């Protein structure tokens, strides 16, 4: 009886040591390429942002609104990215997603691009300062900004379905390109991502 109790006590001690070692273990950091696909939590991440931006901007630039505008006006359209609303269940840095789309639009060479409303405030402050302090030869005049022809807006939504430690996450990204002045929608794009997550319990 004492032998069994002693074995049981040793087992508890061993189990406690294992938990302590697991809690106190150091972390290992591995440097990887920034475009490496990583998905540790199942949440929206940098890979989702980059891949969705690439695919949706490629789609919007392949549609008929672009050659129609170029043919009518004899120049490339000027585009601005507006608000992308996060309507999902999780915190998503939409600023990163917007930056990914801006990069794809600018680097495409298919459209002209102007600064966002927030960025323009800082630029206008600089132009105003130049008006007072810069030389006549180098100062930039107010009222010379290029107006955007189109604004890209959108939203990110999620649907969660979970049972018995398994979860399915469904992301839907909707983008709309709107002609400024007329408010005509010239392109509507949608991208869907579905992830399944299985949460495993602690096992000896």
C-alpha positions as CSV (number, residue, x, y, z in Angstrom):
1,X,0.0,0.0,0.0
2,X,2.8,2.3,1.0
3,X,4.6,1.3,-2.3
4,X,1.6,2.3,-4.3
5,X,1.3,5.6,-2.5
6,X,5.0,6.3,-3.0
7,X,4.7,5.6,-6.7
8,X,1.6,7.9,-7.0
9,X,3.5,10.7,-5.2
10,X,6.5,10.3,-7.5
11,X,4.1,10.5,-10.5
12,X,2.6,13.7,-9.2
13,X,6.0,15.2,-8.7
14,X,7.1,14.2,-12.2
15,X,4.0,15.6,-13.7
16,X,4.6,18.9,-11.7
17,X,8.2,19.0,-13.0
18,X,7.0,18.6,-16.5
19,X,4.5,21.4,-16.2
20,X,7.2,23.6,-14.6
21,X,9.7,22.9,-17.3
22,X,7.1,23.6,-20.0
23,X,6.2,26.9,-18.4
24,X,9.8,28.0,-17.8
25,X,11.2,26.9,-21.2
26,X,12.9,29.5,-23.3
27,X,11.6,30.6,-26.7
28,X,13.2,29.9,-30.0
29,X,13.1,32.6,-32.7
30,X,13.6,31.7,-36.3
31,X,14.1,34.4,-38.9
32,X,12.1,33.7,-42.1
33,X,11.5,35.6,-45.4
34,X,8.8,38.3,-45.1
35,X,6.8,36.6,-47.9
36,X,6.8,33.2,-46.2
37,X,3.3,31.9,-45.7
38,X,2.7,31.6,-41.9
39,X,-0.6,30.9,-40.2
40,X,-0.1,30.2,-36.5
41,X,-3.4,31.3,-34.9
42,X,-5.9,31.1,-37.8
43,X,-6.5,34.9,-37.5
44,X,-6.2,37.3,-40.4
45,X,-2.5,37.9,-40.9
46,X,0.1,39.5,-43.1
47,X,-0.1,36.7,-45.6
48,X,-3.9,37.1,-46.0
49,X,-3.4,40.9,-46.4
50,X,-0.8,40.6,-49.1
51,X,-2.4,37.8,-51.1
52,X,-5.9,39.4,-51.1
53,X,-4.5,42.8,-52.1
54,X,-2.5,41.3,-54.9
55,X,-5.5,39.3,-56.3
56,X,-8.1,42.0,-55.9
57,X,-6.0,44.8,-57.4
58,X,-5.1,42.5,-60.3
59,X,-8.8,41.9,-60.9
60,X,-9.8,45.6,-60.7
61,X,-7.1,46.6,-63.2
62,X,-8.2,43.9,-65.7
63,X,-11.8,45.2,-66.0
64,X,-13.3,47.3,-68.8
65,X,-13.6,50.6,-66.7
66,X,-9.9,51.2,-67.1
67,X,-9.6,51.2,-71.0
68,X,-12.9,53.0,-71.3
69,X,-11.7,55.9,-69.1
70,X,-8.3,56.0,-70.8
71,X,-9.9,56.1,-74.2
72,X,-12.4,58.8,-73.2
73,X,-10.0,61.2,-71.4
74,X,-6.7,60.4,-73.1
75,X,-4.9,59.8,-69.8
76,X,-4.6,57.3,-66.9
77,X,-7.2,57.6,-64.1
78,X,-6.2,58.9,-60.7
79,X,-7.2,56.6,-57.8
80,X,-7.3,57.0,-54.1
81,X,-8.0,54.3,-51.5
82,X,-10.6,55.3,-48.9
83,X,-11.9,53.5,-45.9
84,X,-11.8,49.7,-45.4
85,X,-14.1,48.9,-42.5
86,X,-13.4,46.0,-40.2
87,X,-16.7,44.4,-39.6
88,X,-15.2,41.1,-38.4
89,X,-15.1,39.5,-34.9
90,X,-11.4,40.2,-34.5
91,X,-9.0,43.1,-34.5
92,X,-7.6,43.6,-38.0
93,X,-5.1,46.3,-38.9
94,X,-6.9,47.6,-42.0
95,X,-4.1,50.2,-42.4
96,X,-1.7,47.4,-43.4
97,X,-4.2,46.0,-45.9
98,X,-4.8,49.5,-47.4
99,X,-1.0,49.9,-47.7
100,X,-0.7,46.6,-49.6
101,X,-3.4,47.7,-52.0
102,X,-1.8,51.1,-52.5
103,X,1.5,49.4,-53.3
104,X,-0.1,47.1,-55.9
105,X,-1.9,50.0,-57.5
106,X,1.2,52.3,-57.7
107,X,3.6,49.6,-58.9
108,X,1.1,48.4,-61.6
109,X,1.8,51.6,-63.6
110,X,-1.8,51.4,-64.8
111,X,-3.2,54.3,-62.8
112,X,-2.0,57.5,-61.1
113,X,-2.3,57.6,-57.4
114,X,-2.9,60.4,-54.9
115,X,-2.3,60.6,-51.1
116,X,-5.0,59.7,-48.6
117,X,-7.0,62.4,-46.7
118,X,-4.8,61.8,-43.6
119,X,-1.6,62.1,-45.6
120,X,-2.8,65.2,-47.4
121,X,-3.1,67.1,-44.1
122,X,0.6,66.8,-43.5
123,X,1.5,67.6,-47.1
124,X,-0.8,70.7,-47.0
125,X,0.9,71.8,-43.8
126,X,4.3,71.6,-45.5
127,X,3.1,73.6,-48.6
128,X,1.6,76.2,-46.3
129,X,4.9,76.5,-44.4
130,X,6.8,76.8,-47.7
131,X,4.6,79.7,-48.7
132,X,5.9,81.6,-45.7
133,X,9.5,80.4,-45.5
134,X,10.7,78.9,-48.8
135,X,12.3,80.9,-51.6
136,X,10.3,82.0,-54.6
137,X,12.1,79.5,-56.9
138,X,11.5,76.4,-54.7
139,X,8.1,77.0,-52.9
140,X,5.1,75.0,-54.0
141,X,1.8,76.9,-54.5
142,X,-1.5,75.9,-52.9
143,X,-4.3,74.8,-55.1
144,X,-2.2,72.7,-57.4
145,X,-3.3,69.2,-56.2
146,X,-4.4,66.5,-58.5
147,X,-8.0,65.4,-57.9
148,X,-8.8,61.7,-57.8
149,X,-11.2,60.3,-60.4
150,X,-12.0,57.1,-58.4
151,X,-12.1,55.9,-54.8
152,X,-11.6,52.3,-53.7
153,X,-13.6,51.4,-50.6
154,X,-14.4,48.2,-48.8
155,X,-15.1,46.0,-45.8
156,X,-13.9,42.8,-44.1
157,X,-16.5,40.5,-42.6
158,X,-16.2,37.1,-40.8
159,X,-18.5,34.2,-40.0
160,X,-17.4,31.7,-37.3
161,X,-18.7,28.1,-37.0
162,X,-17.3,26.0,-34.1
163,X,-18.0,22.7,-32.4
164,X,-16.0,20.2,-30.2
165,X,-12.6,21.9,-30.5
166,X,-12.9,22.6,-34.2
167,X,-13.5,25.9,-35.8
168,X,-14.2,27.2,-39.3
169,X,-13.4,30.9,-40.0
170,X,-14.9,32.4,-43.1
171,X,-13.5,35.8,-44.2
172,X,-15.3,37.9,-46.9
173,X,-13.5,40.9,-48.3
174,X,-15.7,43.2,-50.4
175,X,-14.2,46.2,-52.4
176,X,-16.0,48.8,-54.6
177,X,-14.5,51.3,-57.0
178,X,-16.6,54.4,-57.2
179,X,-16.3,57.3,-59.7
180,X,-16.1,60.5,-57.8
181,X,-18.6,63.2,-58.9
182,X,-21.1,60.7,-60.3
183,X,-20.9,58.1,-57.5
184,X,-21.1,55.4,-60.2
185,X,-19.8,52.0,-59.1
186,X,-17.5,50.9,-61.9
187,X,-16.2,47.7,-60.3
188,X,-17.2,45.4,-57.4
189,X,-14.8,42.7,-56.2
190,X,-15.1,40.0,-53.6
191,X,-12.6,37.6,-52.1
192,X,-13.4,34.7,-49.8
193,X,-11.0,32.9,-47.4
194,X,-12.0,29.9,-45.4
195,X,-9.8,28.4,-42.6
196,X,-10.3,25.5,-40.3
197,X,-8.7,25.4,-36.9
198,X,-8.4,22.3,-34.7
199,X,-7.5,22.9,-31.1
200,X,-5.7,20.0,-29.4
201,X,-5.6,19.4,-25.7
202,X,-2.5,18.8,-23.6
203,X,-1.2,15.3,-23.9
204,X,1.6,13.4,-22.0
